[in-house]
Amino acid sequence: MDDEASRVSSVVEQILGWMHRKLRQNNADPLKDFNI
């Protein structure tokens, strides 16, 4: 169970890192994607 938790947190970190890089690359207002 502990092994699975660390695997999940690793995937979450990868996704957050990818989102962070993508937002910085676009250098745009992220709220535009939600059409608020």
Biopython code that builds the backbone (N, CA, C, O; Angstrom):
import numpy as np
from Bio.PDB.StructureBuilder import StructureBuilder

atoms = [
    (1, "MET", "N", (0.843, -1.205, 0.000)),
    (1, "MET", "CA", (0.000, 0.000, 0.000)),
    (1, "MET", "C", (0.872, 1.247, 0.000)),
    (1, "MET", "O", (0.587, 2.219, -0.699)),
    (2, "ASP", "N", (1.926, 1.207, 0.785)),
    (2, "ASP", "CA", (2.825, 2.367, 0.822)),
    (2, "ASP", "C", (3.467, 2.570, -0.548)),
    (2, "ASP", "O", (3.685, 3.702, -0.979)),
    (3, "ASP", "N", (3.768, 1.461, -1.229)),
    (3, "ASP", "CA", (4.398, 1.543, -2.542)),
    (3, "ASP", "C", (3.460, 2.228, -3.534)),
    (3, "ASP", "O", (3.890, 3.056, -4.337)),
    (4, "GLU", "N", (2.185, 1.878, -3.471)),
    (4, "GLU", "CA", (1.226, 2.480, -4.400)),
    (4, "GLU", "C", (1.070, 3.970, -4.118)),
    (4, "GLU", "O", (0.948, 4.766, -5.050)),
    (5, "ALA", "N", (1.073, 4.354, -2.852)),
    (5, "ALA", "CA", (0.926, 5.769, -2.500)),
    (5, "ALA", "C", (2.084, 6.578, -3.072)),
    (5, "ALA", "O", (1.881, 7.675, -3.592)),
    (6, "SER", "N", (3.289, 6.043, -2.977)),
    (6, "SER", "CA", (4.444, 6.791, -3.491)),
    (6, "SER", "C", (4.382, 6.855, -5.013)),
    (6, "SER", "O", (4.815, 7.838, -5.613)),
    (7, "ARG", "N", (3.839, 5.800, -5.644)),
    (7, "ARG", "CA", (3.735, 5.802, -7.104)),
    (7, "ARG", "C", (2.717, 6.864, -7.536)),
    (7, "ARG", "O", (2.944, 7.587, -8.505)),
    (8, "VAL", "N", (1.606, 6.952, -6.818)),
    (8, "VAL", "CA", (0.572, 7.938, -7.164)),
    (8, "VAL", "C", (1.114, 9.350, -6.983)),
    (8, "VAL", "O", (0.898, 10.213, -7.834)),
    (9, "SER", "N", (1.817, 9.587, -5.878)),
    (9, "SER", "CA", (2.329, 10.939, -5.635)),
    (9, "SER", "C", (3.364, 11.298, -6.694)),
    (9, "SER", "O", (3.500, 12.466, -7.058)),
    (10, "SER", "N", (4.090, 10.307, -7.187)),
    (10, "SER", "CA", (5.079, 10.574, -8.232)),
    (10, "SER", "C", (4.372, 11.002, -9.516)),
    (10, "SER", "O", (4.820, 11.924, -10.197)),
    (11, "VAL", "N", (3.270, 10.334, -9.842)),
    (11, "VAL", "CA", (2.517, 10.688, -11.051)),
    (11, "VAL", "C", (1.928, 12.087, -10.908)),
    (11, "VAL", "O", (1.939, 12.870, -11.857)),
    (12, "VAL", "N", (1.417, 12.396, -9.723)),
    (12, "VAL", "CA", (0.827, 13.722, -9.489)),
    (12, "VAL", "C", (1.890, 14.801, -9.667)),
    (12, "VAL", "O", (1.629, 15.848, -10.258)),
    (13, "GLU", "N", (3.082, 14.539, -9.154)),
    (13, "GLU", "CA", (4.163, 15.530, -9.298)),
    (13, "GLU", "C", (4.505, 15.737, -10.765)),
    (13, "GLU", "O", (4.765, 16.863, -11.188)),
    (14, "GLN", "N", (4.507, 14.655, -11.549)),
    (14, "GLN", "CA", (4.819, 14.778, -12.972)),
    (14, "GLN", "C", (3.761, 15.618, -13.675)),
    (14, "GLN", "O", (4.081, 16.468, -14.507)),
    (15, "ILE", "N", (2.489, 15.371, -13.331)),
    (15, "ILE", "CA", (1.405, 16.118, -13.978)),
    (15, "ILE", "C", (1.475, 17.593, -13.603)),
    (15, "ILE", "O", (1.325, 18.463, -14.460)),
    (16, "LEU", "N", (1.703, 17.875, -12.319)),
    (16, "LEU", "CA", (1.792, 19.275, -11.885)),
    (16, "LEU", "C", (2.963, 19.962, -12.576)),
    (16, "LEU", "O", (2.846, 21.110, -13.004)),
    (17, "GLY", "N", (4.085, 19.267, -12.687)),
    (17, "GLY", "CA", (5.248, 19.849, -13.342)),
    (17, "GLY", "C", (4.962, 20.140, -14.808)),
    (17, "GLY", "O", (5.380, 21.168, -15.341)),
    (18, "TRP", "N", (4.233, 19.208, -15.467)),
    (18, "TRP", "CA", (3.909, 19.405, -16.877)),
    (18, "TRP", "C", (2.979, 20.604, -17.051)),
    (18, "TRP", "O", (3.173, 21.425, -17.948)),
    (19, "MET", "N", (1.964, 20.699, -16.183)),
    (19, "MET", "CA", (1.041, 21.831, -16.268)),
    (19, "MET", "C", (1.784, 23.141, -16.044)),
    (19, "MET", "O", (1.539, 24.127, -16.741)),
    (20, "HIS", "N", (2.701, 23.150, -15.063)),
    (20, "HIS", "CA", (3.453, 24.367, -14.752)),
    (20, "HIS", "C", (4.287, 24.802, -15.953)),
    (20, "HIS", "O", (4.318, 25.983, -16.299)),
    (21, "ARG", "N", (4.970, 23.834, -16.595)),
    (21, "ARG", "CA", (5.786, 24.164, -17.773)),
    (21, "ARG", "C", (4.904, 24.678, -18.902)),
    (21, "ARG", "O", (5.261, 25.642, -19.580)),
    (22, "LYS", "N", (3.750, 24.039, -19.107)),
    (22, "LYS", "CA", (2.886, 24.428, -20.218)),
    (22, "LYS", "C", (2.362, 25.850, -20.007)),
    (22, "LYS", "O", (2.319, 26.643, -20.947)),
    (23, "LEU", "N", (1.961, 26.171, -18.767)),
    (23, "LEU", "CA", (1.459, 27.521, -18.499)),
    (23, "LEU", "C", (2.559, 28.548, -18.722)),
    (23, "LEU", "O", (2.305, 29.624, -19.265)),
    (24, "ARG", "N", (3.782, 28.223, -18.307)),
    (24, "ARG", "CA", (4.880, 29.184, -18.481)),
    (24, "ARG", "C", (5.218, 29.341, -19.955)),
    (24, "ARG", "O", (5.570, 30.436, -20.395)),
    (25, "GLN", "N", (5.115, 28.253, -20.732)),
    (25, "GLN", "CA", (5.408, 28.335, -22.165)),
    (25, "GLN", "C", (4.385, 29.239, -22.847)),
    (25, "GLN", "O", (4.741, 30.115, -23.635)),
    (26, "ASN", "N", (3.115, 29.015, -22.533)),
    (26, "ASN", "CA", (2.059, 29.797, -23.172)),
    (26, "ASN", "C", (2.101, 31.241, -22.695)),
    (26, "ASN", "O", (1.780, 32.162, -23.446)),
    (27, "ASN", "N", (2.502, 31.433, -21.432)),
    (27, "ASN", "CA", (2.572, 32.781, -20.856)),
    (27, "ASN", "C", (1.252, 33.513, -21.080)),
    (27, "ASN", "O", (1.227, 34.703, -21.395)),
    (28, "ALA", "N", (0.148, 32.768, -20.911)),
    (28, "ALA", "CA", (-1.179, 33.350, -21.123)),
    (28, "ALA", "C", (-2.003, 33.200, -19.855)),
    (28, "ALA", "O", (-1.608, 32.506, -18.918)),
    (29, "ASP", "N", (-3.142, 33.854, -19.841)),
    (29, "ASP", "CA", (-4.022, 33.767, -18.666)),
    (29, "ASP", "C", (-4.680, 32.387, -18.639)),
    (29, "ASP", "O", (-5.463, 32.073, -19.535)),
    (30, "PRO", "N", (-4.386, 31.563, -17.646)),
    (30, "PRO", "CA", (-4.951, 30.207, -17.622)),
    (30, "PRO", "C", (-6.474, 30.213, -17.536)),
    (30, "PRO", "O", (-7.115, 29.242, -17.939)),
    (31, "LEU", "N", (-7.062, 31.284, -17.020)),
    (31, "LEU", "CA", (-8.521, 31.320, -16.900)),
    (31, "LEU", "C", (-9.187, 31.400, -18.270)),
    (31, "LEU", "O", (-10.375, 31.099, -18.392)),
    (32, "LYS", "N", (-8.446, 31.800, -19.302)),
    (32, "LYS", "CA", (-9.034, 31.888, -20.637)),
    (32, "LYS", "C", (-9.525, 30.522, -21.099)),
    (32, "LYS", "O", (-10.503, 30.424, -21.839)),
    (33, "ASP", "N", (-8.836, 29.463, -20.654)),
    (33, "ASP", "CA", (-9.222, 28.118, -21.081)),
    (33, "ASP", "C", (-10.595, 27.731, -20.543)),
    (33, "ASP", "O", (-11.259, 26.857, -21.101)),
    (34, "PHE", "N", (-11.025, 28.385, -19.450)),
    (34, "PHE", "CA", (-12.295, 28.002, -18.832)),
    (34, "PHE", "C", (-13.454, 28.886, -19.303)),
    (34, "PHE", "O", (-14.600, 28.675, -18.905)),
    (35, "ASN", "N", (-13.154, 29.878, -20.152)),
    (35, "ASN", "CA", (-14.208, 30.746, -20.691)),
    (35, "ASN", "C", (-15.041, 31.373, -19.586)),
    (35, "ASN", "O", (-16.271, 31.355, -19.644)),
    (36, "ILE", "N", (-14.379, 31.923, -18.586)),
    (36, "ILE", "CA", (-15.117, 32.565, -17.489)),
    (36, "ILE", "C", (-15.495, 33.988, -17.904)),
    (36, "ILE", "O", (-16.122, 34.711, -17.130)),
]
sb = StructureBuilder()
sb.init_structure("model")
sb.init_model(0)
sb.init_chain("A")
sb.init_seg("    ")
for serial, (resi, resn, name, xyz) in enumerate(atoms, 1):
    if name == "N":
        sb.init_residue(resn, " ", resi, " ")
    sb.init_atom(name, np.array(xyz, "f"), 0.0, 1.0, " ", f" {name:<3s}", serial, name[0])
structure = sb.get_structure()
